[in-house]
Amino acid sequence: MLNHIDLMGRLTRAPELRTTAGGVSCCTITLACDRDYKDPTSGQYGVDFVDVVTWRSTAEFVCRYFEKGQLAVVSGRLRSRKYQDKSGANRTAWEVQADNVYFGGGTRQRDAAPAPSDADAPPAPASAAAPARDFAPMEDDDSELPF
């Protein structure tokens, strides 16, 4: 059996870090993932909002380095959780239990910084700028090569 899911989307809110009674860190986020097709009636791309749960060191990493609006890539597995709502009706919640969470784009500081110009670039090393004087073309006959 295979249960693996990879998602990329933007965080809809700041990560929430909680700790269980046993001292295990748990972080929940919600990703907004764009659909790759337009709705025929509105002409707009749809969005899916996916709940993601991370545990232990991954939870602490997400809470420390991610924020609302940031692009994230999540790799994990889909899981269901059954519960009863306030009216006593049985419900099922679907969420992704993330094994790994990666940065999906550049940092805001890097995105806001101007691109370096040629004047800011370090000079090329002398060996790269000067032509190779001891270069000689090969005079081997390659007619026996199998391709």
Secondary structure, DSSP 8 states (H G I E B T S, - for coil): ----EEEEEEESS--EEEE-TTS-EEEEEEEEEEEEEE-TTT--EEEEEEEEEEEHHHHHHHHHH--TT-EEEEEEEEEEEEEE-TTS-EEEEEEEEEEEEEE-S--HHHHHS----GGGS----HHHHS--TT--------TT---
